[in-house]
Amino acid sequence: RTGITKSEEEAITKLFAATVNKTGKAGGKDGKDGKDNEEKKVVETFFCGFDAKRAYGLGIILKTIVKQIDATELQAGLRAADPKVVTEKVLGLLEKFVPTEDEIANIANHQAKLDAAGPVTEPKVPGRPDQMDPLTRYAADAFLGVPDLVGSMECIRIRIEAGELVERIQSKLKILQIACDQITESETLRSTLQMILAVGNVMNGGTARGGAVGFKISGTSDVDTKKPFAVSDNKLARIKSDVELPGLTSRTMLHFVARVLRKHGVDLDLLNLELNQVGVACTLSMEDIETDLEKLKKDAATVEEFRQDLEELEGEKLPGLFAFSAILKNKQNSTETMYEETVDLAQDTLRSFGEDFEDVDVRLGIWLTRLLCLVTTLGLADEENHMADLKQARKEKAELAKKRKEEADAKHGKAKGGDGQGQGEAGAPQSLGLMDSLLQQAKIRGRGAANAGANTDTYYDTSTTEAPSMGMSMHELAKHKSMKLRAANAGDGDSDDSESSDSDGDWEAE
């Protein structure tokens, strides 16, 4: 007894039974209704000798392959190792699940048992030929007629990738050959190295290092791999001088060499153009090329061996496979010859520059990288020299402008001050006494007011006893004074000339 009442059982059934049935989670190890277990049982029945997981995986793969190629066509393509029939996509699916020889034998045995069972009788018995699962039948028709399934798939893969492999090896070797030719033929590089040697000999003059006939490019830096180089990667940039010379904004040997090269007409931009393949070549590894070359040799041998075994088994020649084997062997021979020529050319190039690398396959990439570092850092130093020169030119221009302004200001101030005896810098009285100075300033202001003309506001005449009206203009003031003068002359007609003269003089003075 569970302790659950009948009414509770009915409630549970009403509430949850529909949900369980709908989702199919009743029964089975994973809460399923056992459908998957039945499918696995069927797979195990028809793929006899297969592990359950492998049988299930093969079934999934075959479902995809069935949609792309017929079983009979697939068998013919596998027997001839023909990549035109067994495409890269189909081959990729097969490679995910390659049946072993034992598994293929088990399928064959199962097929034989089904064939030996004879015609089907009623009722139908599971496991009989007419009741075989379609995927099982497809696997039997596609695989059982192939003598060496694994070897055939490997040969197809080689035929698909051989062209790309040969192209990859030969293209790398070609880049290395071009880079070596550019290095040995570059006149700009030769001039650059000669200039570096000359500067070094002058610097080391009088020492054991002076009078050198050459230097090793491999000794100019410590870098081993290509990267965004900095000026400091070059050992010449680590040689610095504490002496300041006019016109030299940078005082490392690298910057000095770059300046001398520019002065003597050596174009560093042209140098980069002449060595444009060196940057690509230094990223290539001779070890990687040798690994690919070994794979090519192995693949050629595998195809030839497979061809011979298959023709011996079939009793006839396979034209397509025979032709491919011959072509691949020729490609192997030509690629090996190209590799040997590249190694010889690289060794000659290194020797011509004083390098003594015996293991050229290891050291060539390092040497090319250090050459690239030398060329690149010279260009960087040249750019820094140019920027420093521009900065210095702007500084000198600003200082010159400042000096000229000071001279102009001084000259202008002297002109305003006259001869320096009567007036100072701003034209102010100097040698006069206090009262004389005040009077002279008053006269200056009076002259300024007279020059203003009609723009002067008002004027008050202190020579008359009657003050004019406020706001009277200069014209009205002159008219007012003229009337006053005529009135005075009419009243004092008997006055002597001296008084009249004095009166005129006072007017003129006013």
C-alpha positions, 0 to 999 in steps of 0.5 A: 500500500502506498497510502494514496487514496483512490480519490487522490489517484483519480485526481493525479490521473486527471491532472497529469496523465494527459501531460505525460502522454503528450510529452511522451515521458512515460516509461524508459530510462530517460522518462521516455516511452521506450521508442528510442530504445526500440530504434536502437534495438533495431539498429543493433539487429541489422548492424551486427557486431557494431557498438550501439553508439557507433551503429547509431552514429553510422545511421545518422551519417548514412541518412545524409549521404543517401540524399546525395549519392546512390549506393551503387554509384558510391561503391564505384567511386570508392573502388576507383578512388575517384574524387569526381564521384566521391566528392569532398563533402561526401568524403568528409561525412564518411571520415567521421565514421569509418567502419573498421575491417571487422565491422565490414566483415560483420555486415557481410556475415549478416548479409550472408545469413539473410541471403541463406534464409531463403524466400520470406514466408508468412508471417514476416520474420524480423531480420529477413532480407525484405525486412532489412532496414533501408540504411543497412541495405545502403551500407551493405551495397556501398561498402561490401564491394570495396576491397580496401575502404580505408585505403580508398578514402585516404587515396581520394583525400590525397587526390583532392588536396594534392594540387593545393599542397604542391601549390603551397610548397612551390609558391613559398619556394618561389617567394624565397627565391625572389627575395634572395634575388632582390637582396643580391641585386639591390644597389640601394641596399649595397650603398646603404651597407657601405655607408653604415660600414664607413660611419662605423669605421670612422667611429672606431678609428684608432681602435681594433675595430677600425678599418673593417671590411664588412659587418654582419647583418645578423649582428645589427639586431636581436629579433628572430620573428617579424613584428612591428619594429621599433627604432630601439630594435636596431643596435645602432640606435643604442649607440648614443653621443652626448655631444651636441652639434648644430643641425643635429636633432638626434644623436644616435648612430642610427639617426646619424646614418639615416641623415648621411644616407639622405644627404648622399641621395640614398632613397630609403623608400626605394630600398623598401620597394626593391626589397618588397618580398623580404617582408613576406619571405621572413614569415616563411619557415623552411621547416614547414616547407620541409614538412609539407614536402615530406607529406607530398612524398608520402602521399605519392607513395601511398597512391602508387601503392594503392594503385598497384594493389588494386590493379592486382586485385581487380586484374585490370588497370584503372586509367584514372588512378594510374594517370593521377599517380604518374602526375603526382610523382612528377609534381613531387620530383619537380618540387624537390628539385625546386627546393634544392635550388632554393636552398643553394640560392639561400646559402649563396646569398648568406655567404655573399653577405658574410654569414656562415649559417650551415643550417640554412633551413633554420637560420634563413628566416632569422637572417631575413627578419634582421635584414627587414629590421635594419631596413625598417628602422632606418626608415623610421629614423629618417622619418624621426629626423624629418619631424625633428627638423621641422620642429627645429625649423618652427622653433627657429622661425618663432625665435626670429619673429620674436627678435624682429618684433623686439627690434621693431618695438625698440625702433618705434619707441625711439622715434616717438621719443625724438632725440631723447633730450627734450622728451622721454620714451613716451614724449613726456617733458623731462628736463623742464621744471614742474611748473614749466612742465604743467604749462607745456602740457596745458598748451598741448591740450589747448592745441588739441582742442583748437584742432577739434573745430566745431566738434568742441562742445562749449567755450567761456570767454573770461575777457568779458564781464558777461558770460555767454549762454551755456552751450554756445557754439564757436560760431555764435561765440565769435559773432557775440564777441564781434558785436561787443567790440563794435559797441565798445568802439562806438562808445570810445571813439576818442580813444587813442590808437594805442588803446585800440591797438591794445584792444586788438592785441588782446583780441588776437591774444584771446 
